[in-house]
């Protein structure tokens, strides 16, 4: 069974996160910086992220992540991503809202 199917069967909230890269971050490692962000999320919100991510080459590189887990405030996420990856633009939303439910 896929992790998405498991999460839905357990009625866990699925969330969709997008992390962008700015021109200032072009020398940064997007995947390594995501690992740093993931550790901060786990320490701050006390849950282990179960996630699936895709890296695209749009702009300067973008990560699209679906994860099972708790609410993460967008403002906090943006501040952390700016600190880690020098990029401010992030998006996070509930999967149900994303697909129009």
Residue pairs with C-beta under 8 A, 6 or more apart in sequence:
1 9
3 50
3 52
3 68
4 14
4 52
4 66
7 14
7 50
7 68
8 14
12 68
12 69
13 68
13 69
13 70
13 71
13 94
13 95
14 66
14 67
14 68
14 94
14 95
14 96
15 66
15 67
15 68
15 69
15 72
15 92
15 93
15 94
15 95
16 64
16 65
16 66
16 91
16 92
16 93
16 94
16 95
16 98
17 63
17 64
17 65
17 66
17 67
17 72
17 77
17 90
17 91
17 92
18 62
18 63
18 64
18 65
18 90
18 91
18 92
19 30
19 34
19 37
19 62
19 63
19 65
19 81
19 85
19 87
19 90
20 59
20 60
20 61
20 62
20 87
20 89
20 90
21 28
21 30
21 59
21 60
21 61
21 62
21 85
21 87
22 60
22 85
22 86
22 87
22 88
22 89
23 60
24 86
24 87
25 33
25 60
25 85
25 86
25 87
26 60
28 85
28 86
30 55
30 61
30 63
30 85
31 55
31 63
33 84
33 85
34 53
34 63
34 65
36 84
37 80
37 81
37 84
37 85
38 49
38 51
40 80
40 84
41 49
41 69
41 72
41 80
42 48
42 49
44 76
45 69
45 70
45 72
46 70
47 69
47 70
49 67
49 68
49 69
50 67
50 68
50 69
51 65
51 66
51 67
51 68
52 65
52 66
52 67
53 63
53 64
53 65
53 66
54 63
54 64
54 65
55 61
55 62
55 63
56 62
56 63
56 64
66 95
72 92
74 90
74 91
74 92
77 90
77 92
78 88
78 89
78 90
81 87
81 88
81 90
82 88
